[in-house]
Amino acid sequence: MGNRVASDKVISFKLSEDVLDQIDFFVEEGYSRNRSEFVREAIMYKLRKLGYKI
């Protein structure tokens, strides 16, 4: 899932320092390769929970 393809778009948004600290913790623990992958996986998880077919 972490590979970018030509159709991928870049977005930017703000997160609190506390949220970033939590993301960094899970990245350091090996749950994701980096912040971007963690956020992508979280978005995909939420979309699947809402019933979107991805």
Secondary structure, DSSP 8 states (H G I E B T S, - for coil): -----TT---------HHHHHHHHHHHHTTSSSSHHHHHHHHHHHHHHHTT---
